Amino acid sequence: MTHRSSRRRAVVFAASLLAASCGRAPAMPPAKARLDGYQLKSSFSEGLAVLQRSDDLALGFVDAKGTVVIPPRFQDAGRFSEGLAAAREEYREGFGYVDRAGRMVIPPGYDAALPFSEGLAAVLLDGRWGFVDRTGAVRIPPRFDDVSPFREGRARIVVDGLAGFVDAAGNAVIAPAWFRAGDFHDGLAAVCGRSRCGFVDLSGRAAIPLDYDDAGSFANGLAPVRAGEKWGYVDPGGRMAIAPSYDEAEPFAEGLARVGVVKDATFDTKFGGFSGRTTVSGFIDPSGKWVVEPKMLGATSFSGGFTAVRLPAGGLCSDCYDFRFMAKDGVFLPGRYDFVRPFSEGIAVVARSRKSRLIDGKGVPLVELDLSYVEDEARSPGTHVPHRFGLVDVDGKPVLPHSLLSAQPFSEGLALVEERLDRKVQRRRFIDRKGETVLDVPASLGQALPFAGGLSLVSATSGGKTLYGFMNRTGTVVVPIRFANASPFSEGLAAVKVSRDLGANDWGYLDAKGAFVIEPRFKAAGPFSNGLAFVEWVTKEHHLLSGVIDPGGRVVVEKPFSQELSGALFGTPSVEQFRRLQGLRFGERLVPRHDASGPSWAGPDGRTVVPASPLARAGLFSEGRAPVQARSGSPSGVSWGYADPGGRLAVSAVHAAAFPFSEGLGLVRDLAGRWGWVTPSGEWAIPPMCLEEAKPFSDRRALVKLNGRWGYLDRAGRFAIPPRYVRAEAFSEGLAVTAMPVGRRP
């Protein structure tokens, strides 16, 4: 839905705001006040913002003049709303609510807490959400998996992954039956069923039928809806007031809506330009008339009378950008910044030259602070739900209770779990499928990854440096802990790095006895699969080359090209990297390549498979299918499908994304952002669904996210395990790691 896709775009835009300034613009003028040793952690709300002391990270509140109104003493704190803010001083005491004088007027005791809205605040207790009033009295008992604050007398609630709404008395006026649901605006809320979206009124009646591929919130009497590949706007009667003609669309804000249009190239003397297919932003009024033509490479919705616009920084750096605030008449405020946060209550947070400042609506600096990373404007301590891990089987039955501090997926019959014995003592152990201890991890080891090839990659600290080696199933370190980096064993070999020099060609391959089979001579080295491994090295001329080698170290495929290959090797050993490396499989013993003639695949025997039709990108084969990207008329300019081992397009390139086949099905995302699974011939096995996220099948279950919770689908597209987990992993060897809120029972 638009409100969710907008949130994703806002996160991406906020991340892009961290781009370096490269020192091109003059420093900002001095501010009226300074707060050295402090950072801002939120935008302003009711005249106050969350402030963090840099040395001890304690939180308090500051006003727009730089006066510390509530001195830092909290370990966590949220924004003020209706005169109160959620905060906690000690983790073990939980959250309460403080007033503007810093008095704890609602005693602590909640695991998480959201801001007040319409006289009620959502709180988490024993793993479930309910609502309290301003006296702390429980008005709606905790019984929901997730909630949103009240708006127009309704609060969105989630039960087993499906969304509905309750009134202020806790009555379920709209039963939890929706795959997606937004907040109410102008008496209507956008909702999505399994695959289509529309709007319901306050009683739950379908005010606008579910005829759209996506939908967003009403404002100014209009709401964005997606019909096919384009966005338009409907009025409360369901009439299309602005015809679908945009590639992106957001709800109206302050009388204007940000929309996006795909162009192959753009240049403007005011906003800069870009060569190549991209989405540029502009603003329309409620009649659909352009107020700002689509020429901006990045812009936020209007807030406080301004939009934050991304502009080329100029100078020698072609990839550097600055950010400026622009009013509705197209006039910029003075100042160019490395990153910004939108205006809130007449104040914006900006940063330049490693310092942050509060500026007013004229661009005048009011307060200077340490460099701040302001969180989302809806920042709340309720965004983090304390949880514990456990293990479930394919039917959702708990195999190990949700009381663990952490857990790793099963591999070779074992899984590492960590639990707390008391407040000071923790225990790490490898368990079998019955939950019984097979091996206690020695306290001298800092890390232990899942077993692969009968050995676990482990680490220890020596002289302040982390080194790696390998441990067997009895706890004996059989390959000494002496390497600067390493990856798990695969097909009898493990890649290890000898020195801490990141630019050195010193990755090689060991056998299970610790002897080098392939001497160190690579800058990066991946795992072996089907007798092949991806490697990179730096030449004497400082050129980075890549290749695919056989177990003897001979380069059998030159210049492979796949973004998955080098990306999976990035970083230090972790469970996340372990999963990425497991995904590097050279199915059909074919390696993607890309030369002047375009993408193809090459085999170690010298054969080359050329696609039957031109492609933009070729992926790794899995189960006889490789994801491929072809030129198309879609907004991105490319669409995804699958090729067979002969290079023929077995599944038409009509999807927004395609992922490797697993257990006979390929996971795809359509142009409306919905997830589904196709057969090797391209037929729908599970038609597109309005899911937040989805993973490939494993052990006949697909991990999916719905309304903030994770669950599992079966191969018929039914929920085998309802979405009830705050975190979850794909099934491995018949069991899955899942996490539930503290105190919550399955």
N, C-alpha and C positions, 0 to 999 in steps of 0.2 A: 504494500500500500504506500501511497505517497508519503504519509507521515513517517513511515519507517525508512523508505528510500531516501527521504530528505535528511533523516538523521544520519544515515550512512554517508551521504554526500557531505554533511556538515563535519563529520568526523574526519573524512578524507581531506576536506578543505582546511580544517584546523591543523591536521598534520602537515599539510603543505605550507602552512604559515610559518613553520620552523625553518624555512629556507634561509640560508645565510645571506647577509646583505653584501658581503664582499667589500665593505667599506666604501661604497660608492657615494652615499649621500652624506651631507654634513650632519653632525651630531645634533640632537634635539636641544632646544634652549633649556636653561635650568628650570626646575619645578619650584613651586612656592614652598613646598615642604619636603623633607626627606625622612625615610624610614630605613636606614641602613640595617642590615641583618634581618630583614623581614621579606617574605614573599606573599603575594596574593594568591588565593586558592579558589576564589569564586567571583562571579560577577556580583554587582550590588543588588540587594533586595531589601526593600523597606529601609533604605539608607545605610545599610551595613553590608560588609563583605567579609568572608572568612580570611583570616590572616594567619600565616605560619611563621614562627620564629625559626631562622635558618639553623641555629646551632643545635637545638634540642627537638625541633620539629613540632613543638607544642602549638596548638591552634587557639586563636581568639578572634575578635571582631574589630574592624576598623571602619571609620566613616570616610566620606569623600574628601575631608580636609586633612586626612592623615592622622587623626586622633585615635589612639587605641582605646576604644570604648569598653571592651571586655578584654582584659589582659590574657595572653595565651596560657591556658592551663588544661586544655582538652586534648585527648588523644584522637578524637574524631569530632567533626562538627559539620552541620548542614546549614543551608541558608535560612534566613528569617522569613516567616510567613504567618500572617495574622498575629504578629507580636511574639511569636515563639520560634525557637530553633532547636532541632534535635542535636544532642551532644552527649559525649561520655567522657568522663575523667579517667576511669579505669576500665580496662577490657572486661574484667571479671564482673563488674557491676552492671554492664550493659548501658543502653541509651536511656536518657530522660529528655526533658525539654527545659530550656532556660529562657528567661525573659530578657529584655534589653538591658537590665541591670546585672545580668550574669547569674541571677538566682535560679537554682534548679527547682522550678515550680511543679513539674511532674517528675516524681522520683524515678531514678534509673531502674532498669530491669528488663528492657527489651533488647532482643538480639539485633534488630535493625529498626529504623524509623524513617518515615517520609514526612515532608512538610505538611502543615495544616492547610486545608482547603474546605471552604464552606462549613467551618466549625468542627471538622473531623480530621484526624490524622491516622494514616495506616501504620501499624506496628507489627513486628514479627515476634511471636512468642511460641516456643516449642515447635518451631518449624512451620508454622502457619500464620497467615496474615489476617488481622482484624482491624477494627477502628476504635479509637478512643476520642473523647471530647476534651475540651480545654482544661477540665478539672482532673483528667486522667482516668475518668470512669469509662469502662468498656461499653460502647454502644452497639458494636457488631462483633460478636465473639470470633476469635481466630479460627477460621476453617477453610481458608483459600490458599492455593499454591502461589498466587501472585495477584497483585492489585495495582491500580493507578489511583491518584487522588481524585476526589469528587469534582465533577464539573456539570453544571446545570442539573444538580440533584441526582446524578448518577455516577457510580464508580465502576470502572471496568474491573472484573474479577476473572481469575483463571482457575479452572478445576480440571485436573488430568489433561492439561494442554489446550482445552477449549475455553473460549472467552465468552463472557456474558456480562450482565450489569445488575447491580443492586441499588436500591434506594437508601436513603439515610437511616431507615429502620432495619436495614439488612435483608429486606425482601428481594428475592431474585425476580425482578420485574422482566428481565430478559434472560432466559435460561442459557447456561454456558454450552453453546453449540457451534460457535464460530471459529474458523481457522485463523482469522484475523479480526481485530476490532480496534477502531480508533476512539478517541474521546468525543463526547458530544459537543457540537458547535451549532448554534442556531437551531437547536432542537433536533438535529440529525447526527447520526454517527455512521461512518463508513465501516462496513463489515464485508468479510469474504467467507464464502462457503468453501467447499473443497477446491474449487477452481475458478469461481466467478465472484464478482464483487458488486455491491450496491450500497443502499443506505436504509437504516431503520430509524423510526422515531422513538420518542421516550417510552412508549409502551411496548416497543419491540416489533411493531407493524412494519412491513416492508414498504417504506415510503417511496423508494426508487428501486425498481427490480434489480436483481443480480444479473445485469447484462454486460458488465464491463470486466476487462482484464485486470484492472487495478483501480483504486480510488483513494482520494485523500479528504482532508477536512474542509468543511464549509467556512467561508469568511467573505465578507462583502456580498453575501447572497449567492456565492458561486463555490463550486468544489471541483478540483481537477479529477478527471477520469481518463482511463486509458482504453481506447477502442482499437484493437489490433496493435499496430506499431506506433501509433500517434496518440498524443494527449490533447484533450480539449477540456471544456468546463461546462458543467450542468448547473441549472438553477434548482431551487427546492422542489419544483414541480416535476423534475426529471427531464426537462427540455434542454437540448444542447444549445447553450447560450453562446459559446465560442467553439467553433468547429474544431475537431481534432486535426491539428497541424503542427504540433510541437513534438520534439524528441524527448524533452524533459519538461516537467511542470511541477510547481510547488503551490501550496495554498496561498491565497492573497494575504499580504501583511502590510498594514498601513496604506491600504488602497491600491497597492501594486503587487503583481505576481511575477516572480522570477521564472522565466521559461528558457529552455535550451533548444538550439537548432544546430544540426550537424552541417558543417561546411568542409569542403575539401581544402580550402585555404582561406585565410582571413588576414587583413591588415587594416589598421586604423591609426592615424597619427596620434590620437589621444590614448587609445587602449593597447596599442602594439598589435602584433600579429603572430601567425603560426602557419607554417607550410606543412601540409598534410592533413588528413581527415581528423577533425576534432569537433567537440561541442562548444559553441560559444553561447554566452548568456545575454539576455536582454530582459526588459520589463514591460509588461502590458497593463493597461487599466481595465476596469470591469467591462468595458465595451469591446475589448480585444485590440484596441488601438495601441501601437507601439509608443511608449513614453521614452524608452531608451532602446535603440536599435540593438539587435543581437551582434555585439562586437567584442564583448568582454570574455577573456579566457578563464576568469574565475570571479564569482560575486556571491555574496550572501543575500538572503532576503532582507528587506528593510527593517531596521530596528532603531528606534529613537530618531528617526528621520534620516538615517544614513545606511548605505550599503558598503561593505568592505570589498574593494576591488583589487584584483591581482594585476600588476603591471610589470612589464620588463624593466629591469633596473638600469639597463644601459651600460656603457663602459665596455671593457674587454670581455666580461662574462656574459655569454649569450644565453646561459641557462639560469641566470640569477633573476630573482623577482623581488619587488617591493610591494607593499600593500598600502592603500590609501582609502580614506573615507570619502564617499561621494554623496551629495544631497540629491533630492529628486529632480532638481533643475540642472543636474549634471556638473555642478561646481564642486571641486575637491576642497576638503579641509587642508590647511597647511600641514606638512609633515609626511614623510615616507618611513615605513616601518618594516622590521623583519617579520613580525607577526602581530596580530591584533585579535581582540575579542570584541564582538558587537556591542554597541551602546546599550546600556541598561540604566534606567533612571537618570539619563543625561550624562552618564560616565562611561568611558570606554577604557579598556586596558590595552596598552601598546608596548612594544619592546623594540629597543635599538641599542646596539653596542653593549650587549650583556646587561642592560638595565631595563626595568619596566617602569612605566609611568601611567598615572591616571590622567586622562585629558577630558576637558569639557566639550560642549557642543560647538565651540569655536576653535577647537584644536589646542587650547591653552593647557600646558602641563600643570597639574595641580600637586601631585605627590610623586616622588621618585622612590622606588624600592629595588631590592635585588631582582634578578631575572625571575619572572613568575611564569608558571605553566598553569593558567587558569583552566579549571575543569569545566565540563558542560554546564550551561546555565541552569539545568535541572539537577545540579549536583546534590546528592543526598547520601547520607551514610547508609541509607537503605539499599543502595545499588550493590553493596557487597553483603551477601547472605552467608553467614558462617555455616560451614558444612563439614561433614565427615564422609569418608569413603567406605564402600563395601563392594561385594561381588554378587552378581545375580546370574542365574542361568537363562536360557533362551526363552523361558516362559515367565521370566520376571521374579522367580522365586529366589529369595536371598540365600546365598550359600555362605557368605561371611557377613556378619552384621555391619551396619553403617556406623562404625565406631573408630575407623582408622584415620590417622593423620594423612596418609597418602597410600596409594597402591599403584602398581605397574601392571600392564597387561600380561597374561600368561604367555609364556614362550618355552617350548620344550618341556612342558609339564610343570613349570614352576612360575611363581609370581612373587615379586618383592613387595612386602607390606610394611608399613611403619605405624606403630601404635604407642600411645602414652601409658606407661605403667603407673606413674604418679606425676606430680607437678614438675619434677626435676629429671625424671628418668624416661627415656624413650627406647623402644626396641625395634630393630630392623631385622626381618627374617624372610627367607624364601619359604613359601608354603606350597603344598601340593593341592590338587583339586578338592580334597576333603577339608582343606584349611589347616592341615597338620604341618608342624614345623619340619622342614627338611634341613635347613641350614640357617644358623644365626650369623648375620654379617658382623665380622670383627669390628670393634669400635675404632680400630686404627684406620679403617677405610672411610674415605669421605663420600664416595659414590659407588653404586653398583647398578649396572644396567641389566636388562633382561638377558637370559642365556641365549647364546647363538653358537652353534657348532660345539656345544658342550662347555663353553666358557663364558664367563661374565666379564665385561669390561669394567674395571674398577679404578679408583683414583686414590691418591694419598697426597698429603702436603709435606714438602721437604724444603726447608730454607725459604719458606714463604711462597714456594712455587708448587703448582698442582701438576702432578705427573700421573701417567696411566700405565696400567698393566692388565693382566688377565688372571682370573680366579676360577678354579674348577668347582664341581658340585660338592666337594668336601670342605671347601673354604680355604684350600691351599692355593697360594699365588704361584702359578706355574710359569707365567711369563713375567719377569721382574717389572716392578713399577718404576720405569725409568724414561718413558717417552713423553714428549711435549704434547702430543695429541694422538688419538687413535680412533678407529672405528671397529664395530663388532666383527666377529668372524663370519665369513660367508664362503661356502664351497671350499672350506679348509684353509683359507687365507684371511688375514686381517691386515688392513692398511694402518701403518703407524708413522708418526713424524718424529724425527730424531732431535731437532733443536727447536728453540722458541723463535727463531728468525722466520717471520711470516713470509718473507720473499725467497726463502731458500728452496732449492730443489732437493728436499730431504725426506719425502714420503717414500716408503717402500712397503713390501709385503712380507709378513711372517707366517710360518706354519705354527701348528699348535704346540710345538716344542720351543718356540721362541727363536728359531733360526730364520734368517733372511732367505727367502726363496727368490724374491725380486729385490735387488739392492736399491737403497734410497736414491731416487733421481727425479722425483716428481714434485711439483709445487702443490698439487692436490691429487687425491686418489680416492676412487669410489669402490664400492663392494663388487665382488664378482657375482655374475648371474649368467647362467647358460654359458659359462666359460669365458665371459667377457667382462671387462671393467673399464670405466671411463677415467682418464687421467689428464692432467694439465702439467705443463712445464714451461719454464722461462729460458729462452735461448740466450747465448752470449750477447746478442744484439738487443736484449731486453724485450723481445717479442713473446707474448703469451700464446702458446700453441696447445692444442688438445688432440687427443687420440683415444682409441679403444684398444686395449691390449689383451693378449691371451694369458693363461697361467704361467707361461714362460717369460713374460715381460715383453714379448714382441708386439709392436704396433701393427694391428691387423686392419684397422679402419682409421683413415686419416681425416682430420677436420670434421668430427661429428658436430651436429648443431641441434641442441634441444635445451630450452630454458630450464627444464626439470633437472638436467644433469648437474651442471655446476652449482645451481641453487641448493640442491640437496646436500652438498658437501660443506656448505657454509656453517661456521660456528664450532663450538666445542661439544664434546659428547653430552647427550641428554636423551631423555625418553622421546622428545619431539624429533630430534635428529635420527634416532633409531627408527622411528616410523617412516621418516622421509627416505632413509636409505633402503628400507624394505621395499619401497615403491619403485626403486630403480631396477627394473627387470627388462632385459633385452629379449622380449618375446620374439619368437620366430628367428632368433639370432640375427635380427635386423637392427641397424643403427640409423637414426635420422641424420641426414646431411642437408646442407643448404649451400649451393654455389651459384655462380652467375646464371645458370639455367633454371634455378629454383630448387625447391625441396625435393628430396628423394630419400631412399633408404639404401644402405650398403651392408653387405654381409662380409664376414671374415674370410670367405672363400673368393672374394673379389667380385661377386655378382652385385649388380645395381638394379634396384626396383624403381622405375620412374613412374610417377602418378599418371593415370590415364587422362586426367584433366589438370590444368594448372592449379597449384595450391599456394597459399601464403605461408603455411607452416605444417610440418609433419611431426607427429608425436611418437611415443614408444608403443610398440605392439604389446597387447595383452589379450590372451584367449582369441587370437586370430583377428583382432581389430586394433587399429591405431587411430586415436583422435587426430583429425586434420582440420585445418582452417582454410576456407576458400573465400575469395573475393565475392562480395554480395552487395545488395542495395540496402542492407540493414543500417541502422544508425551508426554502428561502429565501423561499417564498411566491410566487415568479414563475418562469416558465420561458421559454425562447427558441424562436422559430421564424422563419419568413420570410414577408413579405407581397409580393404582386405590385403592379404600378403602379396597380391599381384599388383597392387597400386590402384585398383578400381574402387570407386566410391560406392561402398556397400550400404551406407546410411547417408542420405542426402544431407548436405550442409545447410541446415535450416535452423540450427539451434544457437543460442547465445553462448553456450559453453558445453563442452563434452569432456567426460572423465574416463579413465581406463575401465574396460570391462572387468567385471568380477562376478563369478558364479553365474555366468551366462547372460548378464544384463549390463547395459551401459547407462551410467548416470548422466543426465543432461539437464540443462536449464534453458527454458524457452525465452523468447524475446520479452515476455512480460515478467520475467523473474521467477516463474514457477519451476518446480523441480519434478522430474519424472524419470522413468527408466524405459529403455528400448531394448528390443531383441537384436541379435546380430543382423537381421534383415531390415531393421529400422522400424518395425511395428511397435506400437505402445504396449509394453507389458504392464506398466503402471502409468496411466495418463498424468499430465502435469497437475501438481498440487500446490496450494498456497502455503508452502513451508518456508520458514526462515532460513533453514540450512539443511543439507542432506549429505550423506556419505554413501560410498558404494556398499553393496551387500557383502556380508561376512557371516558365515555360519547361519545362512538363510535369514538374516536380519539386517535391516538397513537403519543406521542411526540417523535420526532426524530431529530438528528443533522446531518447536511450535509454541508461540506465545511465551518465549523465554525459558521453556523447559524442554528437556531431551527425552525422547522415547524411541521405540523401535517398530518399524514396519515389517510385516511378512511379505512374501512374494506376490500376494494378491492385493497389496496396498492397504491392508487392514493394520490397525495398531495391535501388534502382538503384545507389546508392553506400552501402556499409556505414557505420554510425556509428563513425567513427574520429577525428573532429576535435574538438579541445578548444574551438574556436570556429568559427562558420560563418555565412554570410549567405545569404539567398535568392538564387536565380539571377537575373541581370540581363543581358539581351542575350546569353544563351547561356553565360555564365561566372559562377562564384561565388567569392567570397573565402572561404578556409578557413584554419585555423591548426592546426599540428601541433606537438607538443612538440619542443624543441630537440634536434637530433641524430636525430630520427625520420624515416625515409623512408617514403613512401606504399607 
